Amino acid sequence: MSKSIFYHAGCPVCISAEHDIVELVGKSNVEVVNIGETRNRIEEAEKAGVKSVPAMVTPNGKVLHINYGASMADVKG
């Protein structure tokens, strides 16, 4: 993985965190994935170790859970 992946569910907490992350690391350094809309990426996020969103997976595979918006169970419904 060459850039970070920022997963979120589209809630206000997530959108705010998305804007901050993009501003901090630069749009070209992060892929933003709204798993509320792109539900086929939920399993990928879970396999990467994401337990709640918003969260960012770094290029070396570390998961940074940012604030607390929703658990993955809540996202899956």
ZADO-383438 format. One record per atom (N, C-alpha, C): residue number from 1; residue in one letter; chain; atom name; z, y, x. Coordinates in steps of 0.2 Angstrom, whole numbers. Each point is the difference from the previous one (the first is absolute). Layout:
N
(rec NUM; 'a'; 'A'; 'CA'; (Z; Y; X))
...
% end
This chain:
77
(rec 1; 'm'; 'A'; 'N'; (0; -6; 4))
(rec 1; 'm'; 'A'; 'CA'; (0; 6; -4))
(rec 1; 'm'; 'A'; 'C'; (0; 6; 5))
(rec 2; 's'; 'A'; 'N'; (-5; 5; -2))
(rec 2; 's'; 'A'; 'CA'; (0; 5; 5))
(rec 2; 's'; 'A'; 'C'; (3; 7; -3))
(rec 3; 'k'; 'A'; 'N'; (2; 0; -6))
(rec 3; 'k'; 'A'; 'CA'; (3; 5; -3))
(rec 3; 'k'; 'A'; 'C'; (5; -2; -5))
(rec 4; 's'; 'A'; 'N'; (5; 4; -2))
(rec 4; 's'; 'A'; 'CA'; (5; -1; -4))
(rec 4; 's'; 'A'; 'C'; (-2; -1; -7))
(rec 5; 'i'; 'A'; 'N'; (3; -4; -5))
(rec 5; 'i'; 'A'; 'CA'; (-2; 0; -7))
(rec 5; 'i'; 'A'; 'C'; (6; 2; -4))
(rec 6; 'f'; 'A'; 'N'; (-1; 5; -4))
(rec 6; 'f'; 'A'; 'CA'; (6; 3; -4))
(rec 6; 'f'; 'A'; 'C'; (-1; -3; -7))
(rec 7; 'y'; 'A'; 'N'; (4; -4; -2))
(rec 7; 'y'; 'A'; 'CA'; (0; -3; -7))
(rec 7; 'y'; 'A'; 'C'; (4; 4; -5))
(rec 8; 'h'; 'A'; 'N'; (-2; 2; -6))
(rec 8; 'h'; 'A'; 'CA'; (4; 3; -5))
(rec 8; 'h'; 'A'; 'C'; (-3; -2; -7))
(rec 9; 'a'; 'A'; 'N'; (4; 2; -5))
(rec 9; 'a'; 'A'; 'CA'; (-1; -2; -7))
(rec 9; 'a'; 'A'; 'C'; (-2; 5; -4))
(rec 10; 'g'; 'A'; 'N'; (-1; 6; 2))
(rec 10; 'g'; 'A'; 'CA'; (-3; 6; -4))
(rec 10; 'g'; 'A'; 'C'; (5; 4; -3))
(rec 11; 'c'; 'A'; 'N'; (7; -1; 1))
(rec 11; 'c'; 'A'; 'CA'; (5; 4; -3))
(rec 11; 'c'; 'A'; 'C'; (1; 6; 3))
(rec 12; 'p'; 'A'; 'N'; (3; 5; -3))
(rec 12; 'p'; 'A'; 'CA'; (1; 6; 4))
(rec 12; 'p'; 'A'; 'C'; (3; 0; 7))
(rec 13; 'v'; 'A'; 'N'; (5; -4; 1))
(rec 13; 'v'; 'A'; 'CA'; (4; -1; 6))
(rec 13; 'v'; 'A'; 'C'; (-6; -3; 5))
(rec 14; 'c'; 'A'; 'N'; (-4; -5; -2))
(rec 14; 'c'; 'A'; 'CA'; (-5; -2; 4))
(rec 14; 'c'; 'A'; 'C'; (-5; 5; 2))
(rec 15; 'i'; 'A'; 'N'; (-3; 4; -5))
(rec 15; 'i'; 'A'; 'CA'; (-5; 5; 2))
(rec 15; 'i'; 'A'; 'C'; (3; 5; 5))
(rec 16; 's'; 'A'; 'N'; (6; 2; -1))
(rec 16; 's'; 'A'; 'CA'; (3; 5; 4))
(rec 16; 's'; 'A'; 'C'; (0; -3; 7))
(rec 17; 'a'; 'A'; 'N'; (3; -6; 1))
(rec 17; 'a'; 'A'; 'CA'; (0; -4; 6))
(rec 17; 'a'; 'A'; 'C'; (-7; 0; 4))
(rec 18; 'e'; 'A'; 'N'; (-5; -2; -5))
(rec 18; 'e'; 'A'; 'CA'; (-7; -1; 3))
(rec 18; 'e'; 'A'; 'C'; (-2; 7; 3))
(rec 19; 'h'; 'A'; 'N'; (1; 6; -3))
(rec 19; 'h'; 'A'; 'CA'; (-2; 6; 3))
(rec 19; 'h'; 'A'; 'C'; (4; 1; 6))
(rec 20; 'd'; 'A'; 'N'; (6; -1; 1))
(rec 20; 'd'; 'A'; 'CA'; (4; 1; 6))
(rec 20; 'd'; 'A'; 'C'; (-3; -4; 5))
(rec 21; 'i'; 'A'; 'N'; (-1; -7; -1))
(rec 21; 'i'; 'A'; 'CA'; (-2; -5; 5))
(rec 21; 'i'; 'A'; 'C'; (-7; 3; 3))
(rec 22; 'v'; 'A'; 'N'; (-5; 1; -5))
(rec 22; 'v'; 'A'; 'CA'; (-6; 2; 2))
(rec 22; 'v'; 'A'; 'C'; (0; 7; 5))
(rec 23; 'e'; 'A'; 'N'; (4; 4; -2))
(rec 23; 'e'; 'A'; 'CA'; (1; 6; 4))
(rec 23; 'e'; 'A'; 'C'; (3; -1; 6))
(rec 24; 'l'; 'A'; 'N'; (5; -5; 1))
(rec 24; 'l'; 'A'; 'CA'; (3; -2; 6))
(rec 24; 'l'; 'A'; 'C'; (-4; -3; 5))
(rec 25; 'v'; 'A'; 'N'; (-4; -5; -3))
(rec 25; 'v'; 'A'; 'CA'; (-4; -5; 5))
(rec 25; 'v'; 'A'; 'C'; (-7; 2; 0))
(rec 26; 'g'; 'A'; 'N'; (-2; 3; -5))
(rec 26; 'g'; 'A'; 'CA'; (-8; 2; 0))
(rec 26; 'g'; 'A'; 'C'; (-3; -5; -4))
(rec 27; 'k'; 'A'; 'N'; (-5; 2; -5))
(rec 27; 'k'; 'A'; 'CA'; (-3; -4; -4))
(rec 27; 'k'; 'A'; 'C'; (-4; -6; 3))
(rec 28; 's'; 'A'; 'N'; (-3; 2; 6))
(rec 28; 's'; 'A'; 'CA'; (-4; -5; 4))
(rec 28; 's'; 'A'; 'C'; (4; -6; 3))
(rec 29; 'n'; 'A'; 'N'; (7; 1; 0))
(rec 29; 'n'; 'A'; 'CA'; (4; -5; 3))
(rec 29; 'n'; 'A'; 'C'; (4; -4; -5))
(rec 30; 'v'; 'A'; 'N'; (-1; 1; -7))
(rec 30; 'v'; 'A'; 'CA'; (3; -4; -5))
(rec 30; 'v'; 'A'; 'C'; (-4; -2; -6))
(rec 31; 'e'; 'A'; 'N'; (0; -6; -2))
(rec 31; 'e'; 'A'; 'CA'; (-3; -2; -6))
(rec 31; 'e'; 'A'; 'C'; (5; 0; -6))
(rec 32; 'v'; 'A'; 'N'; (-2; 4; -5))
(rec 32; 'v'; 'A'; 'CA'; (4; 0; -6))
(rec 32; 'v'; 'A'; 'C'; (-2; -5; -5))
(rec 33; 'v'; 'A'; 'N'; (5; -4; -2))
(rec 33; 'v'; 'A'; 'CA'; (-1; -5; -5))
(rec 33; 'v'; 'A'; 'C'; (4; 1; -6))
(rec 34; 'n'; 'A'; 'N'; (-2; 2; -6))
(rec 34; 'n'; 'A'; 'CA'; (3; 1; -6))
(rec 34; 'n'; 'A'; 'C'; (0; -7; -4))
(rec 35; 'i'; 'A'; 'N'; (6; -4; 1))
(rec 35; 'i'; 'A'; 'CA'; (0; -7; -3))
(rec 35; 'i'; 'A'; 'C'; (1; 0; -7))
(rec 36; 'g'; 'A'; 'N'; (1; 6; -3))
(rec 36; 'g'; 'A'; 'CA'; (1; 1; -7))
(rec 36; 'g'; 'A'; 'C'; (-7; -1; -3))
(rec 37; 'e'; 'A'; 'N'; (-5; 3; 4))
(rec 37; 'e'; 'A'; 'CA'; (-7; -1; -2))
(rec 37; 'e'; 'A'; 'C'; (-4; -5; 3))
(rec 38; 't'; 'A'; 'N'; (1; -2; 6))
(rec 38; 't'; 'A'; 'CA'; (-3; -5; 4))
(rec 38; 't'; 'A'; 'C'; (5; -6; 0))
(rec 39; 'r'; 'A'; 'N'; (1; -3; -5))
(rec 39; 'r'; 'A'; 'CA'; (5; -6; -1))
(rec 39; 'r'; 'A'; 'C'; (-2; -6; 4))
(rec 40; 'n'; 'A'; 'N'; (-6; -1; 2))
(rec 40; 'n'; 'A'; 'CA'; (-2; -6; 4))
(rec 40; 'n'; 'A'; 'C'; (3; 1; 7))
(rec 41; 'r'; 'A'; 'N'; (3; 6; 2))
(rec 41; 'r'; 'A'; 'CA'; (3; 1; 7))
(rec 41; 'r'; 'A'; 'C'; (7; -1; 0))
(rec 42; 'i'; 'A'; 'N'; (3; -2; -6))
(rec 42; 'i'; 'A'; 'CA'; (7; -1; 0))
(rec 42; 'i'; 'A'; 'C'; (2; -6; 4))
(rec 43; 'e'; 'A'; 'N'; (-3; -6; 0))
(rec 43; 'e'; 'A'; 'CA'; (2; -5; 4))
(rec 43; 'e'; 'A'; 'C'; (-1; 1; 8))
(rec 44; 'e'; 'A'; 'N'; (-5; 4; 1))
(rec 44; 'e'; 'A'; 'CA'; (-1; 2; 7))
(rec 44; 'e'; 'A'; 'C'; (6; 4; 3))
(rec 45; 'a'; 'A'; 'N'; (3; 5; -5))
(rec 45; 'a'; 'A'; 'CA'; (5; 4; 2))
(rec 45; 'a'; 'A'; 'C'; (7; -4; 1))
(rec 46; 'e'; 'A'; 'N'; (1; -5; -5))
(rec 46; 'e'; 'A'; 'CA'; (5; -4; 1))
(rec 46; 'e'; 'A'; 'C'; (0; -5; 6))
(rec 47; 'k'; 'A'; 'N'; (-6; -2; 2))
(rec 47; 'k'; 'A'; 'CA'; (0; -4; 6))
(rec 47; 'k'; 'A'; 'C'; (1; 4; 6))
(rec 48; 'a'; 'A'; 'N'; (-1; 6; 0))
(rec 48; 'a'; 'A'; 'CA'; (1; 4; 5))
(rec 48; 'a'; 'A'; 'C'; (8; 2; 1))
(rec 49; 'g'; 'A'; 'N'; (3; -1; -5))
(rec 49; 'g'; 'A'; 'CA'; (8; 1; 0))
(rec 49; 'g'; 'A'; 'C'; (2; 6; -5))
(rec 50; 'v'; 'A'; 'N'; (-5; 2; -4))
(rec 50; 'v'; 'A'; 'CA'; (2; 6; -4))
(rec 50; 'v'; 'A'; 'C'; (5; -3; -6))
(rec 51; 'k'; 'A'; 'N'; (6; 3; 0))
(rec 51; 'k'; 'A'; 'CA'; (5; -2; -5))
(rec 51; 'k'; 'A'; 'C'; (0; 5; -6))
(rec 52; 's'; 'A'; 'N'; (-2; 7; 2))
(rec 52; 's'; 'A'; 'CA'; (0; 5; -5))
(rec 52; 's'; 'A'; 'C'; (-5; 5; 2))
(rec 53; 'v'; 'A'; 'N'; (-2; 4; -5))
(rec 53; 'v'; 'A'; 'CA'; (-5; 5; 2))
(rec 53; 'v'; 'A'; 'C'; (3; 7; -2))
(rec 54; 'p'; 'A'; 'N'; (-1; 5; 4))
(rec 54; 'p'; 'A'; 'CA'; (-5; 1; 5))
(rec 54; 'p'; 'A'; 'C'; (2; -3; 6))
(rec 55; 'a'; 'A'; 'N'; (-5; -3; 4))
(rec 55; 'a'; 'A'; 'CA'; (1; -3; 6))
(rec 55; 'a'; 'A'; 'C'; (-6; 0; 5))
(rec 56; 'm'; 'A'; 'N'; (1; 1; 6))
(rec 56; 'm'; 'A'; 'CA'; (-5; 0; 5))
(rec 56; 'm'; 'A'; 'C'; (0; -6; 5))
(rec 57; 'v'; 'A'; 'N'; (-5; -4; 1))
(rec 57; 'v'; 'A'; 'CA'; (-1; -5; 5))
(rec 57; 'v'; 'A'; 'C'; (-3; 3; 6))
(rec 58; 't'; 'A'; 'N'; (3; 0; 5))
(rec 58; 't'; 'A'; 'CA'; (-3; 3; 6))
(rec 58; 't'; 'A'; 'C'; (-5; -5; 4))
(rec 59; 'p'; 'A'; 'N'; (-4; 3; 4))
(rec 59; 'p'; 'A'; 'CA'; (-5; -4; 3))
(rec 59; 'p'; 'A'; 'C'; (3; -6; 4))
(rec 60; 'n'; 'A'; 'N'; (6; 0; 2))
(rec 60; 'n'; 'A'; 'CA'; (3; -6; 3))
(rec 60; 'n'; 'A'; 'C'; (4; -4; -5))
(rec 61; 'g'; 'A'; 'N'; (-1; 1; -6))
(rec 61; 'g'; 'A'; 'CA'; (3; -5; -5))
(rec 61; 'g'; 'A'; 'C'; (7; 2; -3))
(rec 62; 'k'; 'A'; 'N'; (3; 6; 3))
(rec 62; 'k'; 'A'; 'CA'; (7; 2; -3))
(rec 62; 'k'; 'A'; 'C'; (-1; 3; -6))
(rec 63; 'v'; 'A'; 'N'; (5; -2; -5))
(rec 63; 'v'; 'A'; 'CA'; (0; 3; -7))
(rec 63; 'v'; 'A'; 'C'; (5; 6; 0))
(rec 64; 'l'; 'A'; 'N'; (-2; 6; -2))
(rec 64; 'l'; 'A'; 'CA'; (4; 5; -1))
(rec 64; 'l'; 'A'; 'C'; (1; 2; -7))
(rec 65; 'h'; 'A'; 'N'; (6; -2; -3))
(rec 65; 'h'; 'A'; 'CA'; (1; 2; -7))
(rec 65; 'h'; 'A'; 'C'; (2; 7; 0))
(rec 66; 'i'; 'A'; 'N'; (-4; 4; -4))
(rec 66; 'i'; 'A'; 'CA'; (1; 7; -1))
(rec 66; 'i'; 'A'; 'C'; (3; 2; -7))
(rec 67; 'n'; 'A'; 'N'; (6; 3; 0))
(rec 67; 'n'; 'A'; 'CA'; (3; 2; -6))
(rec 67; 'n'; 'A'; 'C'; (1; -7; -4))
(rec 68; 'y'; 'A'; 'N'; (0; 1; -7))
(rec 68; 'y'; 'A'; 'CA'; (0; -6; -4))
(rec 68; 'y'; 'A'; 'C'; (-3; 2; -7))
(rec 69; 'g'; 'A'; 'N'; (-6; -3; -1))
(rec 69; 'g'; 'A'; 'CA'; (-3; 1; -6))
(rec 69; 'g'; 'A'; 'C'; (0; -5; -5))
(rec 70; 'a'; 'A'; 'N'; (-2; -6; 3))
(rec 70; 'a'; 'A'; 'CA'; (0; -6; -5))
(rec 70; 'a'; 'A'; 'C'; (0; -6; 5))
(rec 71; 's'; 'A'; 'N'; (4; -6; -3))
(rec 71; 's'; 'A'; 'CA'; (-1; -6; 4))
(rec 71; 's'; 'A'; 'C'; (-6; -3; -2))
(rec 72; 'm'; 'A'; 'N'; (-2; -5; 4))
(rec 72; 'm'; 'A'; 'CA'; (-6; -4; -1))
(rec 72; 'm'; 'A'; 'C'; (0; -3; -6))
(rec 73; 'a'; 'A'; 'N'; (6; -3; -2))
(rec 73; 'a'; 'A'; 'CA'; (0; -3; -7))
(rec 73; 'a'; 'A'; 'C'; (-1; 5; -6))
(rec 74; 'd'; 'A'; 'N'; (2; 6; 1))
(rec 74; 'd'; 'A'; 'CA'; (-2; 5; -5))
(rec 74; 'd'; 'A'; 'C'; (-7; 1; 0))
(rec 75; 'v'; 'A'; 'N'; (-3; 1; 6))
(rec 75; 'v'; 'A'; 'CA'; (-7; 1; 0))
(rec 75; 'v'; 'A'; 'C'; (-4; -5; -3))
(rec 76; 'k'; 'A'; 'N'; (2; -7; 1))
(rec 76; 'k'; 'A'; 'CA'; (-4; -5; -3))
(rec 76; 'k'; 'A'; 'C'; (1; -1; -7))
(rec 77; 'g'; 'A'; 'N'; (5; 3; -3))
(rec 77; 'g'; 'A'; 'CA'; (1; 0; -7))
(rec 77; 'g'; 'A'; 'C'; (3; -6; -2))
% end
